[in-house]
Amino acid sequence: MVEHALCPLDSRQSLKRGFIHETTFAYTDPNRNRKKGKVQIGSVHGLSPTDELYLWGILGLALAGREPSNDFYATPYWILRQLGRITPTKKGSREFQLFRDSLQRLAGVRYHSTAFYDPLRGEHREVSFGLLNYSLPLDDKSARAWRFAFDPIFWELVSANRSSLKFDMQLYSQLSPAARRMYLFLKKQFWRNTVTGSLNMTETAVNVLGFQASSKAPELRRKLESVIRELIDCEIVTLGLAQESIKDCFKKEGVGEYRFILHRGAAADRAGELGTTKPEDSPFFDPLTVIGFDRRAIVRLLAAHKPSLLAQWIDITQAAMERGVIDMSPPAYFMYYVDRKATPPDWWHELRRKERQQEAEQQRANRQFEHKFSEEMGFDEYLKTEARDAFENVMQSVIQDFMKTGKQRQEVEQIAREHTLRHFRNKYRKEKQPSFEQL
C-alpha cells in the first residue's frame, strides 16, 4: 500500500462522497517479469491525505501492544498524544473533531488490488478489504475508551509485515502529505539497499505521491524536487557523491521523460515502535487513572492481567461511574470483578447492544457503498466487453430517432448516450447484480 497513493494529494478531488481512486503499481512476478497491478479505492465519505497519519498511527499503536489484536481499545486523548497531535501546550477540541472526521472517512474505505503481495503465502493475490470499523461512546464527554476493529484480512497482511512497517512517527507527522508518502515508499526501497533503483519520475509523482496526472513534466519535476528537498532537510535522503544538487538526481531519457535516483540518509534507518515503552504509554494508563489507581497499582495491573480482560472491565467500570450504579469505590469495584474474571453485567450488555446497533448502521452504509462500488467496476467492464457492440448499436439508433425530430447530431449525442447508459445500467442490474436487501 505504500507503493501507491490512497487518494490524490488535492483534497478538493478526494473529499467527496462516493469517491473512487484508481491507480497502478509495478511488481515482479515469479518469472521475474515486470507487471502492473491495478488498485481501486472507494470511500463512502471521501478521503484526505492527512487520514493516512491516523491510519498508520492507530495501526502502529495496535501492533505495539503486549498481545497485538485487531480489536483495539484506547481513549482519543491517549492516541492523539501518542501521535503528537496534542501536547501539554497544544490542546483543543479541534484536534478531536478532526480525528473523529478522519475515522468516519477511513471506516468507509474499500480497497481492491489485482496483485497485492501476501507475505504469508509468498505470492501476489487479488484482494479486497476494508480498513477499520469503530465503536465510540454516544456521549462526546464520556471518558470511556474508543474501540477500533481492523478488517481481518487487512490486519493479517500488516501483521505479517510488522517488522518492515516500523518508522519514526514523530518524523513522519512533521512532514507534508507528499513527503510522508515518499518517506514510507523509501523505507521499503531502503530496506536492504543504500540507494534506490532508477525511478520513473512521472509514475512516482502521480501513482506513488498522488500529484495530478494532467500536470506537465516540468511541473511534476518541480514538485518532486520540493519533496526531495524536504526529505534532505530531514536527513531521510542525502545527495550521492556525484550529485552536487537535487537537479543532479534526475536524468533525462526523452521528451518529458525523467528518471531519478536517491541515496539513503541517516534518518531513514530510524525506526520506532509506538506505545508500551513506559506504563504511561499503555492505552490503559489514562483510563485506570480516571478510575482512581495510582501509578504503582497500574504497573501491577498491567503485569498481572491480560489486556482483553483489562479493556473489558475498564469500559464496564467507567460506564458504571457515568451512570452512578457503583455502591463502592471505583477501584474496589474494578478489582473485585477483575480478580474473579467475572462475566459482564446485563446492563452493560444492553449498552453494548445499542452501540452495536450504531455500528451496524455504519456497516450497512459501507455495504451499500461497496455494492455500488462493485457495481460501477462491473458495469464498466461489462460495457468494455460483452455489451460493447450492443451499446454502440443502441446509441446510434437513439441518435437517429432524435435526429428525426429535426435536431442536429451534436445536440443529441450526449442525450442519446445518457439514455443508452440508463438502459444498459438497468439491464446490467437486472441480470448481474443482487439487490441491497440480499446483502
Secondary structure by P-SEA (a helix, b strand, c coil): cccccccccccccccccbbbbbbcccccccccbbbbbbbbbbbccccccaaaaaaaaaaaaaaacccccccccccaaaaaaaacccccccccaaaaaaaaaaaaaaaabbbbbcbbbbcccccccccccccccccccccccccbbbbbbccaaaaaaaaaacccccccaaaaaaccaaaaaaaaaaaaaaccccccccccccccccccccccccccaaaaaaaaaaaaaaaaaacccccccccccccccccccccccccbbbbbcccccccccccccccccccaaaaaaaacccaaaaaaaaacccaaaaaaaaaaaaaaaaaccccccaaaaaaaaaaacccccaaaaaaaaaaaaaaaaaaaaaaaaaaaaaaaaaaaaaaaccaaaaaaaaaaaaaaaaaaacccccccaaaaaaaaaaaaaaaaaaccccccccc
